């Protein structure tokens, strides 16, 4: 019997340069790049989790916290050592946006916000 319940296949981010953004997240998360081409790239994490990146010719990054272009979506990544994870994010090209006691907000190289959250 098949189920009618959907299963998450992947998360796909629009961006101007899929290989570059895949490389950023691969280095940040220590996940291998599974596929990388001009129009599409994929990284694969534990248990087959996929983050994919597709070229969007007219991509405009969110302007968070300015509401001019809403973020619509962001990742929350759990970390054990917030300071070490902060340094790793910066070294890989993340831009700091906000700093709180238990989490930090960044923009990836294409401008998508993401958070590092203390476990």
N, C-alpha and C positions, 0 to 999 in steps of 0.2 A: 504494500500500500504506500502511495506517495503522500507527502504532506503538502498542504496548501500554505504552510508557514514559510515566509521568505527567510533566506539565510544571507547574511552580509557577505558579499563577494570581495569587495574592495571599496576603498575611498578614493575618489578621483578629484584632483585639484587642477583647475585651469591655471595656466601660467604662460609666460612668453617663451621660456626655454626649458622644455621638459628634461633633457639630459642634465642640465646644470642644477635644477631643483631636486631631481632624483639623487644626484651626487651629494647635495647638502644634507638631505634627510638620511641617506645611507651612512654618511659619516657621523651625523648627530646620534642616530639610533644604533649604529653598528650593525646594520642590516645589509645584505648584499644586493647589488643591482641585478635584477633578473633580466631586464630588457631595457635597452636604451636606443632610441632612434630620434630623429629630428622632430617628429610629431607626437611621440608617445614614449613614456618610460615607466618602469615598474620597479619597486623595491619590495622584497619579501622578508617578513619577520617570522617570529616563532609561530608554530602551528599554522603556517600558510597565510598569515595576515598579509594583506597587500595594500600598499599605498601607490597610486598611479598618478601620472602627471600627463596632461594633454595640452597641446599648444592651442592658445587662444590668441588670434592675431590682434584683436583690439583689447587685450587684457588691461584692466585698470585695477591696481591694488586697493584694498580697503584703506580707509584713512583713520581707522580707530586710533584714539578715542573720539576723534571728530566724526560726527554722524553723516558727513557729506556722502561717503560711500561705505555702507554698513559692512561689517566683517562677515556676516551670514553664517559663519562656521569657524571653529578653531579646534585645535588639538589640545588636550590636557595630558601631558606626559608625567607620570609619577617618577620621582627620583628619590634615592636614599640620601644623597649628599647634595643639597641645593647649591652650595658654593662651588663645588667641583663641577656640577652640571652646568652652572652659569658660565664658568670659564670655558667649558667644552663648547657650549652654544656660541659664545663670542668668537672663539678661535675658528669656528667653522663658518662664520659669516652672519650670525644672527644679530639683529639690532635690538637693543633693550628698549622697551616701551613703558614698563611700569614695574615697580618693586614693592612687594608686600612681605610681611613677615614669613608666611608659609608658601608663597608662590611668587613667580616672576613671569612677566609677559614680554614676549619678543615678537619681532617680525622676521619671517624667513627672507631670503634674498629676493623673492618675488612680492613681498609685502604681506603675506598671509600671517595673521597673528597666531601664536601658539603659546602655551603656558608650560612651565616646569613647576610641578607641585611637589612639595615635601611629603614623602610617604609617612 
